[in-house]
Amino acid sequence: MKVVISHPTSNTFNRAAATSLQKADMLAQFHTAVAAFPGSLLDQFGAISFLSEIRRRRFDSALQHNTSSWPWLEMGRVLAPKTGFPGLARHETGVFSLDAVYQNIDKRVAASLPQLKKKGTTAVYAYEDGAVFSFREAKRLGMQCLYDLPIGYWRAAHRLLQVEQERWPEWASTLTGMVDSEEKLQRKDEELRLADQIFVASQFTAKTLQEFPGQLAPIEIIPYGFPPVGAAREYAPRQAKQLKLLFVGGLSQRKGVADLFAAVDAIGDRVSLTVVGRKASEDCVPLNAGLAKHRWIPSLPHDEILKLMRQHDVLVFPSLFEGFGLVITEAMSQGTPVITTDRTAGPNLIEHGKNGWLIEAGSTLALQAAIEDLLAHPETVAENGRAAMESARSRPWEVYGQELTAAIRKKSA
């Protein structure tokens, strides 16, 4: 079996999928927007400060022969805000919008399918918002459509986040996922209808698909992997005066930031909070006020985030709608235990009180109680942190890739 896989902006889980297909001799082509390989001219451009985003699109040189990249729209999207023209990347309508980047790659994959089929390619693997054109063509050619839904289904998101708009109306401007056009939402549904197999990374994502109005292809849950485990670490003495909390993620109420600020404010100076992430909105008054109270870092390189995780006692990730939450696995790999909700990959990764803590999503009181319990029993931080590191050690990214490849091969059998 040969598979063509595409992801316009790529990321850790997409790289793991493409690399695993390559190792299994199942990769026909990999399509993306920007692909920098060690020693390439594009990789050298990444050394220029305003082009540093390129360095985040580095791939294993083993993929170079099978990779087709189309960088111009994506580079325009990245550079438009930096050069004073943010309107060019405006949601859905901008010439360099993320939607334009996704559709460009999707159409290029679709155009390549007739020739790929002649060479023995039998399946297309694509991700949400980047699959409709390639899937339409694949169906015409009798090829399999393998769909990856990284974030939960949109109808469930609208229902759950509407509750947040009512619960925290002053945070409504941060819920940017509620502004997709009807046309875009219809494309999402068409992608799901065309799929022959659907892959998700968490029980929560699979559950959200119950709200799809119709029959769906089989759904397979394959949790993502963990990054390399860090060195053994020392934990703060039990009598430490403050519990050092860390949040990493987009600063919106989808991530539960309002609940986090409220819980920490209620606890007071027994905890300190560091927040890493970019604002989802510049005009959210309570967000700006909360950031002014705590240590705020808008952005950090990935290596620096891992280092920061090791400097904190606990990662708090109270997300209200999350397909997975890679920061959970990143923190656990560094021996930093995580408090997270039942609407993330937490239930797939965490055994409550053993290697982290699970709380009810959207409950400030539950979050506050979890933090106060750690203040009352500080020894559990080290116990859970060490266990979290062992959990990470048992599931590297290679395991995710192997499981995904095996599932794809089984589908074709």
Buried (B, 14 or more C-beta within 10 A) or exposed (E): BBBBBBBBBBEBBBBBBBBBBBBBEBBBBBBBBBBBBEEBEBBEBBEEEEBEBBBBBBBEEEBEEBBBBBBEBBBBBBBBEEEEEEEBBBEEEBEBBBBBBBBBBBBBBBEBBEEBBEEEBBBBBBBBBBBBBBBBBBBEBEBBBBBBBBBBBBBBBBEBBEEBBEBBEEBBBBBEBBEBEEEBEEBBBBBBBBBBBBBBBBBBBBBBBEBBEEEBBEBBBBBBBBBEBBEEBEBBEEEEEEBBBBBBBBBBBBBBBBBBBBBBBEBEEEBBBBBBBEBBBEEBEBBBEBBEEBEBEEEBEEEEBBEBBBEBBBBBBBBBBBBBBBBBBBBBBBBBBBBBBBBBBBBBBBEEBBBBBBBEBBBBEBBBEBBBEBEEEBEBBBBBBBBBBEBBEEBBBEBBBBBBBEBBBEBBE
